[in-house]
Amino acid sequence: MIELNSRQRKALEKHAQPLSAVIQIGQGGVTEGLISHVRETMAANELIKIKFLDFKDEKRELMNQICEALDVTLVRIIGNVAILYKAAEKADKRQYEKELSKLVKA
């Protein structure tokens, strides 16, 4: 997991705004199947949204559990939607790296 400053979070939120939630957490909660689905989705996309249909009161704990299991960064939770970020494995596939590196406080 990488630490993001507020400017980097804001930039990623801006890029995530038009995205739809690709994963939903319902009555099953966080299962091995859900973790593997998030892993596959993060491999294909650097930035995703996860929507909570159930477990809305425990969303912060569940997101921390997912982030630790997959080494991804929680950008922000807005309402019942969480935004996750993980840089692509291959450097040529990284869409946001340049922009984020410019926003590091000097």
N, C-alpha and C positions, 0 to 999 in steps of 0.2 A: 504494500500500500504506500502510495506517495502522499505527502502532506501538501495540501493546496492552500494558497493564501486567498484572501477574499476576492482579489481581482481575478485570479484564475477560476475560482468557483463561479463568479459572475459571467465570465466568458463561456464556460461550459454550460451554464444554465441557458445562456442565449442560444447556443447551438442545439440544446436539447428541446427548446420551446416548441418547434414544429413537429417533433417526434411523437409518435403514439406509443403508449405502453405496450411492450411486446410480451411481457410476462405478467401474469396475475397471480396473486397469492390468495387462495380461497380457504375453504374449511380444512383442507389437508395440511395447511401450514408449510413449514420449511421441511421438506423431505429430501432424501438422496436424489430422487428424480428431479425435483425442482432445482437442486444445486447443480446437477449435471446439465439441465436445460439452460441455466444461467451461464454456466461455463461455455457451452457451445455458442450461445448468443454473444457472449463477450468476445469469443474468438473471431466472430464474424463482424462485430461492431465494437468500436471503442467506447461508444456512449449509448446507454440504453435507459429506458424507464421501466420501472416495476410498479404496478398498481396493487394496492391492498383492497381486497373485497371483504375480507375478514381479518381478524387479529389487528384491528386498527389501533388499539391501545398499546400493543406490544411491537409496533412497527420499528421503533428505534432499535430495540434489542434484537429483533429478527434480522434487520439489515446489518447490524454489527456481526452477527453470526455468519451471514452470507459473505460479507466482506472479508472476514478472517479466513473462512474456508477457501476462498478463491483468490485471495490477495488482490482485491479490487478496491477502488476508492469510492466512498460515498460522497457525492458532490453535495447533495442537499435532499431533504425531504420536504416537499411542498404539499400540504394537505395529506392525501393518502397516496401520493405518488413519490417514489424515490428515484433519484437520478444516480446512476453508477458510471464510473469511468475506469478504463484500464487501457494503457497504451498498447497498440498492436505489437505483436511479436517481431514482425519484420519492419525495419526502419522505413522502407519505402511505402508502407501502408499506413503510417501514422499521419493522421489528418490534423491533429491539434497541437502537436509537439512544439512547432515553431512559435505559434501564438502563445502557448503557455510559458515557454521559456522567456519570451519578451516581457511577460508580466511578473517575473520574479523581482522582488524588491532588491534594489541595489544598495 
